[in-house]
Amino acid sequence: MAKPIRFDRHAKRRMKWRKISEEDVLSVVKEPDRNEQSIKGRINLYKKLGQRYIKVTYKEYPLEILIISAVDKGGF
């Protein structure tokens, strides 16, 4: 994805609460293990990072990618 990535305020708050770094989110966006369509044109991406399973929700716009939320779905 060559477009700039911007973090929504909601995503930043969720990341802080769940101790998910921007690097973790970018890793999920660049190389997800799985993806699925979501509501309102959004896409959910999933990736296992160590003992965590991170879900990132984003929406792609013509000039940017907006990260909407990041969630730690727990370990395996």
Backbone bond lengths (Angstrom), bond angles and torsions (degrees), N, CA, C in turn:
res aa  C-N    CA-C-N  psi(-1)  N-CA   C-N-CA  omega(-1)  CA-C   N-CA-C  phi
1 M - - - 1.447 - - 1.524 108.72 -
2 A 1.287 116.12 113.20 1.455 120.82 -174.67 1.524 113.10 -90.38
3 K 1.306 117.57 -7.97 1.468 120.85 -179.00 1.523 110.39 -76.11
4 P 1.326 117.60 152.49 1.467 119.67 175.08 1.528 110.33 -63.82
5 I 1.329 114.53 148.19 1.465 121.18 -179.74 1.517 108.18 -109.04
6 R 1.339 115.08 128.26 1.463 121.68 178.86 1.522 108.34 -119.76
7 F 1.323 116.57 142.28 1.458 122.30 179.96 1.522 109.89 -101.73
8 D 1.317 116.46 122.71 1.457 123.43 174.85 1.534 108.84 -64.79
9 R 1.303 117.03 153.11 1.472 121.06 178.76 1.536 110.98 -57.53
10 H 1.326 116.41 -40.48 1.470 121.46 178.16 1.532 110.17 -59.78
11 A 1.329 116.94 -44.47 1.464 121.10 -179.76 1.525 110.61 -62.98
12 K 1.330 116.86 -44.74 1.467 120.12 179.67 1.523 111.54 -60.12
13 R 1.329 115.78 -41.00 1.461 120.29 179.31 1.531 110.44 -64.56
14 R 1.327 116.17 -46.21 1.474 120.64 179.47 1.528 110.84 -61.97
15 M 1.310 116.30 -41.41 1.458 120.30 179.95 1.535 110.55 -63.22
16 K 1.300 117.02 -42.03 1.461 120.57 179.86 1.529 110.55 -64.01
17 W 1.338 116.93 -46.91 1.465 121.18 -179.64 1.523 111.77 -61.87
18 R 1.324 115.62 -36.87 1.469 120.18 -173.91 1.527 113.17 -99.38
19 K 1.339 116.11 5.38 1.462 121.99 178.80 1.525 111.82 54.58
20 I 1.341 114.77 49.67 1.461 122.30 175.71 1.532 106.66 -109.04
21 S 1.305 116.67 123.78 1.468 120.15 -176.81 1.530 111.34 -83.71
22 E 1.332 115.51 162.69 1.462 120.34 175.19 1.524 109.57 -61.81
23 E 1.329 117.10 -36.16 1.463 120.75 178.49 1.527 111.02 -62.15
24 D 1.341 116.91 -39.98 1.467 120.80 177.00 1.528 110.30 -61.14
25 V 1.319 116.19 -46.95 1.464 120.81 -179.03 1.526 110.56 -62.72
26 L 1.323 117.37 -44.28 1.464 120.36 179.39 1.522 111.46 -63.33
27 S 1.325 117.08 -35.49 1.461 121.20 176.67 1.531 110.89 -63.61
28 V 1.324 116.25 -41.73 1.469 120.67 178.01 1.527 110.19 -64.77
29 V 1.331 116.93 -43.36 1.469 121.02 -178.28 1.532 110.86 -65.88
30 K 1.322 117.26 -41.00 1.465 120.69 -175.98 1.524 112.98 -75.04
31 E 1.330 117.69 -37.50 1.465 120.95 -177.11 1.530 110.91 -140.88
32 P 1.328 118.02 71.93 1.467 119.69 179.92 1.532 111.26 -72.34
33 D 1.341 115.52 151.43 1.463 120.77 172.79 1.520 110.25 -79.18
34 R 1.332 115.36 -29.87 1.469 120.53 -176.09 1.517 108.68 -154.86
35 N 1.332 117.09 151.64 1.464 120.51 174.03 1.517 109.26 -141.47
36 E 1.333 115.32 157.67 1.459 120.93 178.80 1.525 109.30 -153.25
37 Q 1.307 116.00 149.77 1.466 121.58 175.27 1.518 109.21 -70.00
38 S 1.300 116.33 146.91 1.458 122.85 178.14 1.525 107.75 -126.56
39 I 1.313 116.87 -166.77 1.457 121.33 -178.63 1.524 111.04 -77.65
40 K 1.306 117.22 159.65 1.467 125.18 173.46 1.527 113.68 54.61
41 G 1.335 117.64 34.22 1.451 121.04 178.45 1.518 114.77 75.70
42 R 1.308 117.09 12.62 1.459 121.48 -179.86 1.530 109.87 -85.60
43 I 1.325 115.05 160.85 1.456 120.98 178.09 1.524 108.39 -129.03
44 N 1.336 115.91 134.96 1.457 122.26 175.37 1.518 108.42 -99.94
45 L 1.324 116.21 131.85 1.453 122.78 176.83 1.524 108.70 -117.98
46 Y 1.317 116.86 143.85 1.462 122.01 -178.65 1.524 109.31 -130.14
47 K 1.345 115.02 143.51 1.457 119.17 176.38 1.519 109.70 -156.86
48 K 1.327 115.38 140.58 1.452 120.71 174.91 1.521 107.76 -86.74
49 L 1.322 116.17 123.67 1.467 122.77 177.50 1.523 107.26 -123.56
50 G 1.315 116.97 101.64 1.462 120.63 -176.52 1.521 109.54 64.77
51 Q 1.324 116.37 -122.94 1.463 121.65 179.15 1.522 112.71 -93.93
52 R 1.321 116.79 6.54 1.468 121.12 -177.40 1.523 110.04 -109.89
53 Y 1.320 115.26 152.84 1.465 122.44 174.83 1.519 105.66 -121.88
54 I 1.327 116.89 105.67 1.464 122.50 -172.07 1.527 110.28 -96.99
55 K 1.328 115.02 135.54 1.468 122.13 174.41 1.522 107.56 -114.22
56 V 1.323 115.93 128.27 1.465 121.83 178.13 1.519 107.65 -121.35
57 T 1.320 116.18 130.70 1.462 121.47 176.05 1.522 107.80 -109.34
58 Y 1.343 115.29 129.75 1.462 119.33 -179.58 1.518 110.29 -141.34
59 K 1.328 114.41 165.57 1.462 121.80 174.11 1.514 107.91 -133.16
60 E 1.317 115.17 135.43 1.457 120.04 -179.01 1.525 109.79 -97.00
61 Y 1.314 114.90 129.38 1.458 123.22 176.79 1.525 108.36 -113.65
62 P 1.324 118.09 167.36 1.468 119.60 -178.28 1.532 114.41 -55.86
63 L 1.339 117.27 -35.50 1.467 120.06 -174.94 1.524 115.00 -110.39
64 E 1.344 117.46 -6.23 1.463 119.29 -176.99 1.519 111.58 -160.09
65 I 1.325 113.95 168.85 1.463 122.24 171.45 1.521 105.98 -113.71
66 L 1.317 116.46 125.47 1.460 121.66 -178.58 1.524 109.48 -105.30
67 I 1.334 116.20 117.33 1.462 121.54 175.33 1.519 106.68 -80.54
68 I 1.332 115.68 121.75 1.460 121.17 -174.69 1.518 111.83 -96.72
69 S 1.333 117.25 -38.56 1.462 120.17 -177.98 1.511 110.24 -156.96
70 A 1.327 116.30 155.48 1.465 123.20 174.14 1.520 107.76 -139.26
71 V 1.325 116.37 132.16 1.451 121.68 -175.00 1.521 109.32 -136.07
72 D 1.318 116.33 139.82 1.463 121.75 172.35 1.523 107.25 -91.42
73 K 1.324 115.98 111.53 1.469 121.07 -175.75 1.527 111.31 -86.11
74 G 1.320 117.71 7.40 1.463 120.93 177.10 1.513 112.26 94.18
75 G 1.321 115.22 171.93 1.465 121.22 -178.66 1.517 111.91 -89.23
76 F 1.316 113.74 -179.71 1.466 119.69 179.84 1.492 109.99 -99.31
